[in-house]
Amino acid sequence: MRRPLSGGHGQMDYRVSDVMARKKISTTIYITEEQNRMLKELYEKTKVPVAEYIRQGIDLLLDKHRTMLSGQLSLLETKELYQ
C-alpha cells in the first residue's frame, strides 16, 4: 500500500517497499531525451527506480484531475481509506 510522505512544496514521496507490493501492468511510454537523462541522473543519486518516479508522476496527475474522473475517489484517497 502506498503511503505518501511529506516531500515539501506539495510534492508526495512514497516508500519504495510499499509500492513494490502493488500489482503492476506493463505499458510503453515515450519520453524526451532530456526527460530520460534527468530521470537517469535522479536514479543515480537516489537509487529509486525510474519506473517508480513515473508512477508517482501519474499519481500526481490523476490526483490533480480527480474531479474529471466520474466522481470516483483518486488512487491516493482510496488508499487512505484502507490504512
C-alpha positions as CSV (number, residue, x, y, z in Angstrom):
1,M,0.0,0.0,0.0
2,R,1.4,3.4,-0.9
3,R,1.8,5.8,2.0
4,P,2.5,9.4,1.0
5,L,5.3,11.0,2.9
6,S,6.0,14.7,3.1
7,G,8.1,15.8,0.1
8,G,7.8,19.6,0.6
9,H,6.2,22.1,-1.8
10,G,3.1,19.9,-2.1
11,Q,5.1,17.0,-3.5
12,M,4.5,13.4,-2.5
13,D,7.1,10.8,-1.7
14,Y,6.4,7.1,-1.4
15,R,8.1,4.3,0.3
16,V,9.5,2.1,-2.4
17,S,8.9,-1.1,-0.4
18,D,5.2,-0.2,-0.2
19,V,4.9,0.4,-3.9
20,M,6.7,-2.9,-4.9
21,A,3.8,-4.9,-3.2
22,R,1.2,-3.5,-5.7
23,K,0.4,-5.5,-8.8
24,K,1.6,-3.7,-11.9
25,I,0.9,-3.9,-15.6
26,S,3.4,-3.3,-18.4
27,T,3.0,-0.4,-20.7
28,T,5.1,1.6,-23.1
29,I,5.6,5.3,-22.8
30,Y,7.7,7.7,-24.9
31,I,9.7,10.4,-23.2
32,T,12.1,13.0,-24.5
33,E,15.9,12.5,-24.4
34,E,16.1,15.3,-21.7
35,Q,13.5,13.6,-19.5
36,N,15.3,10.3,-19.9
37,R,18.7,11.9,-19.0
38,M,17.2,13.7,-15.9
39,L,15.4,10.5,-14.7
40,K,18.6,8.5,-15.0
41,E,20.5,11.2,-13.1
42,L,17.9,11.1,-10.4
43,Y,18.2,7.3,-10.2
44,E,21.9,7.5,-9.9
45,K,21.6,9.9,-7.0
46,T,18.7,8.2,-5.2
47,K,18.7,4.6,-6.4
48,V,14.9,4.9,-6.7
49,P,13.9,3.1,-9.9
50,V,12.8,5.3,-12.9
51,A,9.6,3.4,-13.1
52,E,8.7,4.5,-9.6
53,Y,9.2,8.1,-10.5
54,I,6.9,7.6,-13.5
55,R,4.3,6.0,-11.3
56,Q,4.5,8.9,-8.8
57,G,4.1,11.4,-11.6
58,I,1.0,9.6,-12.9
59,D,-0.5,9.5,-9.4
60,L,0.1,13.3,-9.1
61,L,-1.6,13.9,-12.4
62,L,-4.6,11.7,-11.6
63,D,-4.9,13.4,-8.2
64,K,-4.8,16.9,-9.8
65,H,-7.6,15.9,-12.2
66,R,-9.6,13.7,-9.9
67,T,-12.7,15.9,-10.4
68,M,-12.8,14.7,-14.0
69,L,-12.8,11.0,-13.1
70,S,-16.6,10.3,-12.9
71,G,-16.8,11.2,-9.2
72,Q,-14.6,8.3,-8.3
73,L,-12.1,8.6,-5.5
74,S,-8.5,9.2,-6.5
75,L,-6.0,6.4,-6.0
76,L,-4.5,8.2,-3.1
77,E,-7.9,8.8,-1.4
78,T,-8.8,5.2,-1.9
79,K,-5.6,4.0,-0.3
80,E,-6.1,6.4,2.7
81,L,-9.5,4.7,3.4
82,Y,-7.8,1.3,3.9
83,Q,-4.8,2.4,6.0
